Every structure is written in C-alpha cells, then in structure tokens.
C-alpha cells in the first residue's frame, strides 16, 4: 500500500460488473503479510470483503478491452 492508495480510504468504487463498494481500509494477511484491501458492499446487506490490494487496483482484460477491476467513482457518477 502506498500514500496514493491510503488517500482512497472512504471513497466509492464501481466494480467492473456494476456494483458499488466503499474502500474501508487496508490490512495484512496473517500468513503472508500481503497487503489486503478491505471494502464494503453498498448494496444488499452491506457485506465486508477483502482481496489482495494488488488485485483490487489491477487492470483486467474483458471482451478484448482493458479495464480497471474497481474504478474510482467520481462525484455524480
């Protein structure tokens, strides 16, 4: 995790499949010490999720296009 990522805590992100999430913070995996992104669903029961921070911020390829797995939601979008 870096300072830029740290500034994103509390911000909303849209997953490439369309659902909204809020980045709650970061944690470390107890076995590997890998940085993990902790995020909350902004739909349904508001479940809390974790995944490797590297994966949260990565660019993926879908249908021949490169897109962000989680796109920062700008105000009004």
Beta strands, then each sheet from edge to edge (+ up, - down):
strand 1: 12-15
strand 2: 20-28
strand 3: 35-41
strand 4: 48-52
strand 5: 59-62
strand 6: 65-68
strand 7: 70-72
sheet 1: 4+ 3- 2+ 1- 7+
sheet 2: 5+ 6-
end
